[in-house]
Amino acid sequence: MITYSTNMMGPVSMEWYRKRGLTEIVREVLKESETIYPKGLGPGDVWEREVVTTYYAGGRIDIRGVPGDEYWNGWYEYSVAPMHGEDWDALGDYLWDLTTEELLSYNELIEQFETHYGKKIRWAE
């Protein structure tokens, strides 16, 4: 049987998120009850940091158990562009339970997933 799984490889750069307007500055007054403080800060200080507002993930779909000489040791993969993090998680859950006798194409996998998921993948701009 052929199995499928996601392998997240990014994006991991804050710059990728910044370019797409997916970050914001958060300010927090540090409490005395904190056990660890950012370098140079302590209780009562304002900690300002940039955070991601909407996560995305991309990478590849790893495929195992593919018969034939054209696949390295029965392994194959499809590249996957970044998509909304919730969609990535749902795709991973879907593929975890998916086994097939024949190798599904990338488009077949995505179409079947979207049908199962009940909505279209939100791809990154």
N, C-alpha and C positions, 0 to 999 in steps of 0.2 A: 504494500500500500504506500501511496505517496502522502507525505505529511507537509504541512506548511506552518511557518511561524514568523512573527515580525522580529526584526533586529534594529532597534533604534540607534541612529548614528548622529542625530542632530535635529535641529540647530542647537548649538551650545554657546554661541557667541551673543553677548548682549548687543553688539553692534547690529546683528541680523534683526533683532527685535526692535532696536531703536529706529532703524531705517524704515520700518513698517508702522511706526507709531504705537508699538505694543508695550511701552514701558511708562511708568509714572514715578514721581518722586514721593516717597513716604517719609514723614517725620514722626518720630516717636520719642517721648520723654522717658528716659530710662528710670526704672524703679529701684528702690533700695533692695528689693527682694531678689533682684537678678543675681545669679551666681557668677556669670561671666559677662564682661562688658567689651564693646569694641575698643580697639587700641586707642588709648589717650582719652577715653570717656569714662564717666562714672555716674553714680546716682544723680538724677536731676538734670543731666545734660540732655540735649536734643540730638538724637541720632538720625541723620538724614541719609537715605539710601534709595537707590533705583531698583524697582522691582518689575518683573514681567507681569502684564495684566492678563494676557491670554497666551497659553502655551501651545506650541506646535511641535510636531515630531515627524521625522522622516527617516529613511534609511533603506532597508531592503526587506523583502520577503525571502526567507531561507526555505529551500525546498529539499526534502530528503526522500530517498527511496526511488529516484527516477531511473527507470531501466534504460539501457542503451549505452553504446560506446561514446556517444557525443557528450555525455555528462561526466564530470570528474567524480569518480567513485560514487556515482548515484546522487551527487549533489548538484543543485542548480540554485539560481537566485534571480529575483526581479528587483530593480531599483524602484524606490517609492519616494516621490517628491513630498515635501513637508505638507502636512494636513493638520487641522485643528486637533489638539491633544485628546479631546474626548472621542473623536472619530478614530484616532490611532489606537486608543485603548480598546474601543469596540472592535476594530479590525483584528487586533491581537487575540481578543477573546473568541471571535468567530473562527479564526484560523486554527486556534488551539484544538478545536474539536473537529476540524475538517480533515478528512482523508478521502482520497480518490484513487481509482484504479488507473486512470489516464492523467497525464499532466495537463492541468488547466492553464490556458494562456493568462497573461496578466489582465487583459481586458475582461475575460470570463470571471476571474477571481473578483475583480472590482465590481462588476455588474451583479454577481451573485451576492456579494457582501452588501451592496447598497439595497438590494431587494430584501435581504434578511433584516437589515438595519432599519429599513423603512424611510430612509432619507439619503440624499446625496452627500458625499464627502465634501467638507469645506476645505478646499485646497488653499494653500498660502498664495498670496499675491506675489 
